[in-house]
């Protein structure tokens, strides 16, 4: 029995030019390079320039993905952009990307699931492609989290950075086996009881301001490992895969201690884990596609590899995806 799979044709990324190091942050708030590295694994992050918006980052990542895939942008009929930091309240930042790419057909929209956004966007695009509603999708994660940080709060301002990553998905007929190329399974979860643990204290309806990111770090860490492993076990059960059979584990790059603890609990070998948190910081919805782009560019992720993705974000939201590259 054959099946339509969403096959990855290419990926791309973009990081703003400005790099903000831990040493620079230590001159602004009461922290140190040693403290940040020990607790998070982060050494630096990229910060968008004045006048550089989320759409600008997303457009450059999309152009890189299109070039890597070797396709005509006009063949894309669906754009799903995951972001918590859109250019405007409306319209969706995705339509700015669509326009910049010269596309005036199909559909483009934003999706908001905070740090889980890329996995949620991937699942959304996959479901549209598998139904036959669309044929080729551009899935983007793009953020300018520097715009919602309280730069006097050392518990949060050291964690986040800006960036964008994108992939091209193509609907293709496959044999319908676990050896198929493409997205094999996705699992999404959310639980609004945890909203107060990670949120932004502003909004159009509530305060008519943008607000700043607020986080109960210990509470987030406490829940993260259990939630992440939960949806990964679901992915393994759905496909028959396991820690030994996957080639690469590409987690949301929030905190090295969370990534290490999750991999250890799942018995995933350290050499299979793709880490970019040290160079990028937490770029929210952009972190997974940024990490994918790095691992593809350096030759680690190759065609046919089984790649496990996972993320957790405010809400709480969390999810996993298993993809044969």
C-alpha positions in Angstrom: 0.0 0.0 0.0 1.6 3.3 -1.1 1.5 6.5 0.8 2.2 10.2 0.2 5.1 11.4 2.2 6.5 14.9 2.7 10.1 14.5 1.5 12.8 17.1 2.3 14.3 18.5 -0.8 16.6 21.1 0.8 17.2 23.3 3.8 18.7 26.7 4.5 19.4 29.2 7.3 20.3 32.7 8.2 21.9 34.3 11.2 22.2 38.1 11.8 25.8 39.4 11.5 26.1 40.8 15.1 27.4 38.2 17.6 26.8 38.9 21.3 29.2 37.0 23.5 28.9 36.0 27.1 31.7 38.4 28.0 29.7 41.3 26.5 26.7 40.3 28.5 28.7 40.1 31.7 29.6 43.8 31.3 25.9 44.6 31.2 24.2 42.4 33.8 25.4 40.5 36.9 26.6 37.3 35.2 29.7 35.6 33.8 30.8 33.5 30.9 31.5 30.6 33.3 28.0 30.9 34.9 26.2 30.9 31.5 28.3 28.1 30.0 28.0 25.9 33.1 24.2 26.2 33.3 23.2 26.4 29.7 26.1 25.5 27.4 25.6 28.8 25.5 28.8 30.8 24.6 27.3 33.4 22.1 24.2 34.3 20.3 23.3 36.4 17.2 21.3 39.6 17.5 19.2 41.2 14.7 20.4 44.7 13.6 18.2 47.8 13.9 15.7 47.6 11.1 16.2 43.9 10.6 12.9 42.2 11.1 11.8 38.5 11.5 10.6 38.6 7.9 14.1 39.6 6.7 15.7 36.7 8.5 12.9 34.3 7.2 13.3 35.5 3.6 17.1 34.9 3.6 16.6 31.4 5.1 13.9 30.6 2.6 16.1 31.7 -0.3 18.9 29.5 0.9 16.6 26.5 1.2 15.2 27.1 -2.3 18.8 27.3 -3.7 19.8 24.2 -1.8 16.8 22.3 -3.1 17.5 23.5 -6.6 13.8 24.3 -7.2 11.9 27.3 -8.7 10.2 29.3 -6.0 7.0 29.3 -8.1 6.6 25.6 -7.5 5.9 26.3 -3.8 2.2 26.5 -3.0 2.2 26.5 0.8 4.3 28.6 3.3 4.0 27.9 7.0 6.1 30.2 9.2 6.6 29.4 12.9 7.3 32.5 15.0 6.5 34.2 18.3 8.0 37.5 17.1 6.1 38.5 13.9 6.8 41.8 12.1 3.2 43.0 12.8 0.2 41.9 14.7 -1.2 41.3 11.2 -0.9 40.4 8.5 1.1 37.2 8.9 4.8 37.5 8.4 4.5 34.6 6.0 2.8 36.8 3.4 5.8 39.1 3.5 8.0 36.2 2.8 5.6 35.0 0.0 5.7 38.4 -1.6 9.5 38.7 -1.4 9.9 35.4 -3.1 7.6 36.5 -6.0 4.9 34.0 -5.1 1.2 35.1 -5.5 -0.6 31.8 -5.5 -1.3 29.2 -2.8 -1.4 30.0 0.9 0.9 31.5 3.4 0.3 31.8 7.2 2.0 32.0 10.6 1.9 29.5 13.3 2.5 30.2 17.0 3.7 27.4 19.3 6.7 29.2 20.7 9.8 27.0 20.8 7.8 24.0 19.5 6.7 26.1 16.5 8.9 24.5 13.9 7.7 20.9 14.8 4.1 22.1 14.8 4.6 23.9 11.5 6.3 20.7 10.1 3.3 18.6 11.2 0.8 21.1 9.8 2.5 21.2 6.4 2.9 17.4 6.3 -0.8 17.0 6.9 -1.7 19.4 4.1 0.6 17.7 1.7 -0.5 14.2 2.5 -4.2 15.1 1.9 -3.2 16.4 -1.6 -4.4 20.0 -0.8 -0.9 21.3 -1.6 2.1 19.9 -3.4 5.2 21.7 -2.2 5.7 23.5 1.1 8.2 26.0 2.5 8.4 25.5 6.3 10.2 28.3 8.2 11.2 29.0 11.8 12.2 32.6 12.3 12.6 34.7 15.5 13.9 38.0 16.7 13.6 37.2 20.4 16.0 40.0 21.3 13.0 42.3 20.8 11.0 40.8 23.7 13.8 40.3 26.2 14.2 42.2 29.5 17.9 43.0 29.2 18.1 43.6 33.0 16.9 40.1 33.7 20.0 37.9 33.8 17.9 34.7 34.1 16.4 35.2 30.6 18.5 37.7 28.6 21.5 35.3 28.4 19.5 32.5 26.9 18.0 33.7 23.6 19.2 34.8 20.2 17.8 35.6 16.8 17.9 33.6 13.5 15.9 31.7 10.9 15.9 28.3 9.3 13.8 26.7 6.5 13.2 23.5 4.7 11.4 22.6 1.5 8.9 19.7 1.6 7.6 17.9 -1.5 4.6 15.5 -1.6 5.9 12.3 -3.1 4.4 8.8 -3.5 6.3 6.3 -1.4 6.0 2.5 -0.8 4.3 3.1 2.6 7.0 1.5 4.6 9.2 2.6 7.5 12.0 2.8 5.0 10.2 5.6 3.1 11.9 8.9 2.7 10.1 11.9 4.2 8.2 12.6 7.4 7.2 9.3 9.0 5.4 10.5 12.0 4.7 13.6 14.1 3.3 13.9 17.7 2.1 17.2 19.2 1.0 18.1 22.7 0.0 21.1 24.8 -1.0 21.8 28.3 -2.2 25.3 29.2 -1.9 24.7 33.0 1.8 25.7 32.7 1.3 29.0 31.0 2.7 31.1 33.9 6.0 29.2 33.8 7.0 30.6 30.5 5.2 33.5 28.8 5.4 37.1 27.6 3.8 39.7 30.0 2.2 41.7 27.2 -0.1 41.4 24.3 -2.6 43.2 22.0 -5.7 42.2 23.9 -4.3 42.2 27.4 -1.9 45.2 27.8 -1.7 46.7 24.3 2.1 46.4 24.6 4.6 43.9 23.4 5.8 42.9 26.8 8.8 40.9 27.9 9.6 37.2 28.2 9.2 35.8 31.8 10.3 32.4 32.8 10.4 30.1 35.9 13.6 28.4 34.8 13.6 25.6 37.4 10.0 24.7 36.6 10.6 24.6 32.9 13.7 22.4 33.4 11.7 20.1 35.7 9.0 19.4 33.1 11.1 19.5 30.0 12.9 16.1 30.1 9.7 14.1 30.9 7.6 15.9 28.2 10.3 15.5 25.5 10.8 11.8 26.2 7.1 11.3 26.1 6.6 12.3 22.5 9.8 10.6 21.4 8.6 7.3 22.8 5.3 7.9 20.9 7.4 8.4 17.7 9.3 5.2 18.3 6.1 3.2 19.0 4.5 4.6 15.8 7.3 3.5 13.6 9.2 0.7 15.3 12.3 2.9 15.4 14.5 3.2 18.5 17.5 5.0 19.9 19.8 2.6 18.1 18.1 2.9 14.7 18.1 6.7 14.4 21.1 8.3 12.8 20.7 11.8 14.3 18.9 13.5 17.2 18.2 17.2 16.5 16.6 18.7 19.5 15.4 22.2 20.2 18.5 24.1 21.3 17.4 25.6 24.6 19.8 24.3 27.1 22.6 21.7 26.9 21.7 20.2 30.2 18.2 19.5 29.1 19.4 18.0 25.8 22.0 15.8 27.6 19.5 14.6 30.1 16.9 13.8 27.4 19.4 11.9 25.3 20.6 10.0 28.4 17.1 9.0 29.4 16.3 7.8 25.9 19.7 6.0 25.6 20.6 8.0 22.5 24.4 8.0 22.0 26.0 11.4 22.5 27.7 11.3 19.1 24.2 11.2 17.5 23.2 14.5 19.1 23.4 17.7 17.0 24.3 20.6 19.2 24.3 24.3 18.1 23.1 25.9 21.4 26.7 27.0 22.2 26.9 29.2 19.1 23.2 30.2 18.6 21.6 30.3 22.0 17.9 29.5 22.2 16.4 30.8 18.9 13.0 29.4 19.7 11.2 28.2 16.6 14.3 28.8 14.5 16.6 26.5 16.5 15.7 23.1 14.9 16.0 24.2 11.3 19.2 26.1 12.1 20.7 23.0 13.6 19.5 20.9 10.7 21.1 23.3 8.2 24.4 23.1 10.1 24.4 19.3 10.2 23.5 19.1 6.5 26.1 21.6 5.4 28.9 19.9 7.3 28.0 16.5 5.9 26.6 14.8 9.0 23.0 14.5 7.8 22.8 12.7 4.5 20.1 11.4 2.2 18.5 8.3 3.8 19.4 9.1 7.4 16.8 8.7 10.0 16.5 12.0 11.9 14.6 12.6 15.2 13.4 16.1 16.0 11.8 17.3 19.3 11.0 20.6 20.9 9.2 22.1 24.0 8.0 25.7 24.4 5.8 28.0 26.3 2.2 27.0 26.8 3.5 24.4 27.5 3.7 22.9 24.0 5.9 20.0 22.9 6.3 17.7 20.0 8.4 15.3 18.0 8.9 14.4 14.3 10.7 11.4 12.8 12.1 12.1 9.3 14.0 10.0 6.8 16.1 12.5 5.1 
